[in-house]
Amino acid sequence: MLLVALAAGRAAADPVRLGIDAGAGTTYDSNLFRLSPLEKRISRFQSVDDVTVLPHVAGQLVVPLGLQELSLAGRVSRQFHAYNTDLDTTETGLAARLRYALPFDCSGTLGAHQFRRLTAYDDILGNPRRITVRDRLAEGSALCSITPSLAARADASLGDRANRDPLLSAFDLRELSARGEIAYGLVDTLQPFVAARYRHREQPKFASALTPDGTRASIVDAGGGLRWSPTQYLMLSGAASWTRLRENSHRRDGDLATGEIVVDWDATGKTRLHLEAVRSLDVSPNVGAIAYPATTLLARASWDATPLLTASLETRYRHRALLRDLSLAALPLTRRERDNTVGIDARVEYKITDKFVARAAAGYRDRSANFADLEYRAAIVTVGLSYRFAGPPLDVGLE
């Protein structure tokens, strides 16, 4: 598809654009490791709260290729910790994206992304160690208009995470996700759609009595929904799916009714409101916990106070139920965990000039659970400045 997209383009008519962005921020986190009160008392960490400073430099080159557009981007950052200096890290990101438009009324994107995090420190015996985490992601999307009222969408992604430290290699994982959708009608009248998604996840180095050859799981969603925009200021959507999980230990196999309701309302042209309620089967980043059912409620309001000042407030609630594999070599053992997390975040952004931007944010997290070692509270405050030396704002993800 990449070759077809490039061949379809004519000679570039628009100029090449270069964007360069640099900035720095500092964050205070009252519970950096998200520890429970008991874990705080027995922790060997120098401090469970911390102040971090994160300077960064990023750049993006945009090359028009007729109907197509190629973006190349890079980012380098360094994270400094005031107390837990063994967590100081260097992070690099590289990304490439092609926006394409084909002659037969199809368009979309193709992208590749690599993120690398390096932490160098001395362990408790004084020996130097290096932890390197590498994330790679390839993704693509397509939207084709079959008729004026019939459209097909598809997207897919393949991700890989590798941890170079042997003691942490159980966190290595591979994930594949693919989704397809067929929609009929116009959004501003009523647009029904049917959709299906397939997700596959592997942790080949996490072995236990239940999963001696590593952990694998597949999740299939199938369903449909409606989109409707009764006015140009209001967008409503709803979807329902049947979700099936199959995991190689078979202890977490199950079926679940899932769905979502989303409301976007542009109240005054300056004030916007976003509401969503989601019931889902989510893939967990935790070793031994391949997936969990979750209910999430979110409300976000944003306000353009002036052309230079924007503020937002977001609140969210999540409930999840997770079956964790704690099996030892010869003893199968699982633990059922349930927890509720409440979060609130406030953000302010002020454009000192068109290129110089100041940001500030404050947040709070409160997690309660049926296991005391999962409970924590945390407050986070961040301030930052960024300056765009050239070109438009960067729009390729690098984190």
Buried (B, 14 or more C-beta within 10 A) or exposed (E): EEEEBBEBBEEBEEEEBBBBBBBBBBBBBBBBBBBBEEBBEEEEBEEBBBBBBBBBBBBBBBBBBBBBBBBBBBBBBBBBBBBBEBBBBBBBBBBBBBBBBBEEEBBBBBBBBBBBBBBEBEEEEEEEEEBBBBBBBBBBBBBBEEEEEEBBBBBBBBBBBBBBEEEEBBBBBBBBBBBBBBBBBBBEEBBEBBBBBBBBBBBBBBBBBBBEEBBBBBBBBEBBBBBBBEEEEBBBBBBBBEBBBBBBBEBBEBEBEBBBBBBBBBEEEEEBBBBBBBBBBBBBEEBBBBBBBBBBBBBBBBBBEEEEEBBBEBBBBBBBEBBBBBBEEEEBEBEEBBBBBBBBBBBBBBBEEEBEBBBBBBBBBBBBBEEEEBBBBBBBBBBBBBBBEEBEEBEBBBE
